[in-house]
Structures are given as C-alpha cells and as structure tokens.
C-alpha cells in the first residue's frame, strides 16, 4: 500500500492474524484440490483455449512476482521507515501494486491449472480479503497525509491500471527492479514457479502423454526465458536511471 502505516502495538498482532488467515485459505484450497481433483482441475486440453489459458497463466504468475518484488523493494527504499507517501515507481501506476501482484499470481495459478469457474471463486475470495483491507488502509493514509493523499487518489487508480498509463511510459519507470530486491523474493518466486510447473506437468503427462507435453514444455520454457530478459532489462534500466539521477544531483550542487 502506498504511503505510511500508523504504528501501534497491535500492528504486529494484526499482521500475524492476517498471515494466519491467508495461510488457512491456501491450506484449505490445497486440501480441497487434493481431495477432489476431478472437480477443480482441468482434465485434458480439449480446446486451444485451454492451452492459451495455461500459457497466459504462467505469464501472469511471473509478472505478479516481478510486480511484488518491485513494489516491496521500492517501498523499502523510499518510504523513510513508512513516514513518507510513496507516489513513484509501481505506486505511480496503481495505489496498491503489491495487491495487484497477488491478484496476478492467483489468477495465473487458476488459469494454468484449474477449471474456468474457479476464477469466480478466486475473485470472490480476493475481494473479500483484500478490497476490505484496502479500504481500511486508505482511511489510515487519509488521516496521516490528508490532502496529499486525496490528490494522489484522484491521479492514480486503486488497483487496476489504465491502459493509457501503461503505454505512456517506459516499463522500467513504473516497474523498477534491483538485484537486492529480487533476492528477497527469489525463494517464493522459485517455489511457486516449480510447484505450478510440477502440477501442470503431472496433469498433462498423465492425460496427454509425454510427446504432446514436450511441445507445451517448450512454450513454457520460452516464456521463462522472455521473463529473464525482462528482468535483466528492468534491472539495467533502473541502475541507469539511478546513475542519471545521481549525476544530475551532483551537477546541481
């Protein structure tokens, strides 16, 4: 969430309770999927739409992870211990980029593995968990920053970016990335990616056979390679922009 948090003794308790609830939801989803795989998982690719869904799902997972790494790293570097209103980087695209990253990751998992109707369940759970949380955080930010946050609300959408805003700027401007930021997220990125790939591989090999799956595996590998190039580009552009800003500051002095 953009901006500062209002610190209180109960903050850590609320965070732990939030993590417990999210963990329970994930655990429940895993248990139900394991108990009733024929209900939740797609059985076989009967149409090209299923193949497209799996490819886009994997892309959403990777994009969501990059967005979360960028948002967390940018906030940690620019929030001044959560006392400043952050309005740059991914927070210039949407006011809640970390939650948008969660939305992308969850939607990607559903598209890659599950039946289409599970998307509705996921969106309902997401709205229940995060939109209410966003509204509560906005009240705190309004109390902390007043008119500055109101102006920020008018300029930047809450969760879903506008297409015009995405196309107006270089991606590195609203999705900066640094190696230290990425290192903090690399564990969760690899774990989630490997789990999704394993489940997808097991399902497809079982239903279609190894030869047919190899073709899809090449597409997945291509997506991963493209995202590695994207990450490299974002890191280089971010370092270049930081050097330019540093040199301009020195010249001004």
Secondary structure in CASP SS format (residue, H / E / C, confidence):
PFRMAT SS
TARGET T0000
AUTHOR 0000-0000-0000
METHOD secondary structure of the structure
MODEL  1
X C 1.00
X C 1.00
X C 1.00
X C 1.00
X C 1.00
X C 1.00
X C 1.00
X C 1.00
X C 1.00
X C 1.00
X H 1.00
X H 1.00
X H 1.00
X H 1.00
X H 1.00
X H 1.00
X H 1.00
X H 1.00
X H 1.00
X H 1.00
X H 1.00
X H 1.00
X H 1.00
X H 1.00
X H 1.00
X H 1.00
X H 1.00
X H 1.00
X H 1.00
X H 1.00
X H 1.00
X H 1.00
X H 1.00
X H 1.00
X H 1.00
X C 1.00
X H 1.00
X H 1.00
X H 1.00
X H 1.00
X E 1.00
X C 1.00
X C 1.00
X C 1.00
X C 1.00
X C 1.00
X C 1.00
X H 1.00
X H 1.00
X H 1.00
X H 1.00
X H 1.00
X H 1.00
X H 1.00
X H 1.00
X H 1.00
X H 1.00
X H 1.00
X H 1.00
X H 1.00
X H 1.00
X H 1.00
X H 1.00
X H 1.00
X H 1.00
X H 1.00
X H 1.00
X H 1.00
X H 1.00
X H 1.00
X H 1.00
X H 1.00
X H 1.00
X H 1.00
X H 1.00
X H 1.00
X H 1.00
X H 1.00
X C 1.00
X C 1.00
X C 1.00
X C 1.00
X C 1.00
X C 1.00
X C 1.00
X C 1.00
X C 1.00
X C 1.00
X H 1.00
X H 1.00
X H 1.00
X H 1.00
X C 1.00
X C 1.00
X C 1.00
X C 1.00
X H 1.00
X H 1.00
X H 1.00
X H 1.00
X H 1.00
X H 1.00
X H 1.00
X H 1.00
X H 1.00
X H 1.00
X H 1.00
X H 1.00
X H 1.00
X H 1.00
X H 1.00
X H 1.00
X H 1.00
X E 1.00
X C 1.00
X C 1.00
X C 1.00
X H 1.00
X H 1.00
X H 1.00
X H 1.00
X H 1.00
X H 1.00
X H 1.00
X H 1.00
X H 1.00
X H 1.00
X H 1.00
X H 1.00
X H 1.00
X H 1.00
X H 1.00
X H 1.00
X H 1.00
X H 1.00
X H 1.00
X H 1.00
X H 1.00
X H 1.00
X H 1.00
X H 1.00
X H 1.00
X H 1.00
X H 1.00
X H 1.00
X C 1.00
X H 1.00
X H 1.00
X H 1.00
X H 1.00
X H 1.00
X H 1.00
X H 1.00
X H 1.00
X H 1.00
X C 1.00
X C 1.00
X C 1.00
X C 1.00
X C 1.00
X C 1.00
X C 1.00
X H 1.00
X H 1.00
X H 1.00
X H 1.00
X H 1.00
X H 1.00
X C 1.00
X C 1.00
X H 1.00
X H 1.00
X H 1.00
X H 1.00
X C 1.00
X C 1.00
X C 1.00
X C 1.00
X H 1.00
X H 1.00
X H 1.00
X H 1.00
X H 1.00
X H 1.00
X H 1.00
X H 1.00
X H 1.00
X H 1.00
X H 1.00
X H 1.00
X H 1.00
X H 1.00
X H 1.00
X H 1.00
X H 1.00
X H 1.00
X H 1.00
X H 1.00
X H 1.00
X H 1.00
X H 1.00
X H 1.00
X H 1.00
X H 1.00
X H 1.00
X H 1.00
X H 1.00
X H 1.00
X C 1.00
X H 1.00
X H 1.00
X H 1.00
X H 1.00
X H 1.00
X H 1.00
X H 1.00
X H 1.00
X H 1.00
X H 1.00
X H 1.00
X H 1.00
X H 1.00
X H 1.00
X H 1.00
X H 1.00
X H 1.00
X H 1.00
X H 1.00
X H 1.00
X H 1.00
X H 1.00
X H 1.00
X H 1.00
X H 1.00
X H 1.00
X H 1.00
X H 1.00
X H 1.00
X H 1.00
X H 1.00
X H 1.00
X H 1.00
X H 1.00
X H 1.00
X H 1.00
X H 1.00
X H 1.00
X H 1.00
X H 1.00
X H 1.00
X H 1.00
X H 1.00
X C 1.00
END
